[in-house]
Amino acid sequence: MNNTITDKSYRSRWYGGEHQKTRTEGPKTARRVRVTVDVGCGYGTWHRWRTEGFGGGILDGRSVRSWAVRIDRG
């Protein structure tokens, strides 16, 4: 088992998405790998956020890849 996951965070701006932070964990020999990307937003501010997560690895002898996108407002 060998897993790696990367997470990217973007904040909405008038010109499009502003990249805030990227963080990668791995490679790890664990079935579950978690990445948390904190964002620096001030109290009372409102933005639309897009978070992208993607990863890959070897699980039970097979190559696997996965990705997800989430959009939040807050």
MOKA-V573296 format. One record per pair of residues at least 24 apart in sequence whose C-alpha atoms are under 7 Angstrom apart, sorted by the first residue. I is the first residue (numbers start at 1). J is the second residue. D is the distance in Angstrom with one decimal. If there is no record, write none. Layout:
[[I J D] [I J D]]
//
This chain:
[[1 29 5.2] [1 30 6.6] [1 58 5.3] [1 59 5.2] [1 60 6.7] [2 27 5.8] [2 28 5.4] [2 29 4.7] [2 30 6.9] [2 57 5.3] [2 58 5.2] [3 27 5.1] [3 28 5.3] [3 29 6.4] [3 30 6.9] [3 56 6.0] [3 57 4.2] [3 58 6.4] [4 28 6.6] [4 55 5.5] [4 56 5.7] [4 57 6.1] [5 33 6.9] [5 54 5.7] [5 55 4.0] [5 56 6.6] [6 53 5.7] [6 54 5.5] [6 55 6.0] [7 35 6.6] [7 37 6.8] [7 52 5.6] [7 53 4.3] [7 54 6.6] [8 51 5.7] [8 52 5.2] [8 53 6.4] [9 50 5.9] [9 51 4.5] [9 52 6.5] [10 49 5.7] [10 50 5.1] [10 51 6.3] [11 47 6.5] [11 48 5.9] [11 49 4.7] [11 50 6.5] [12 47 6.1] [12 48 5.2] [12 49 6.2] [46 73 6.9] [46 74 5.0] [47 73 5.8] [47 74 5.7] [48 72 5.7] [48 73 4.4] [48 74 6.5] [49 73 6.0]]
//
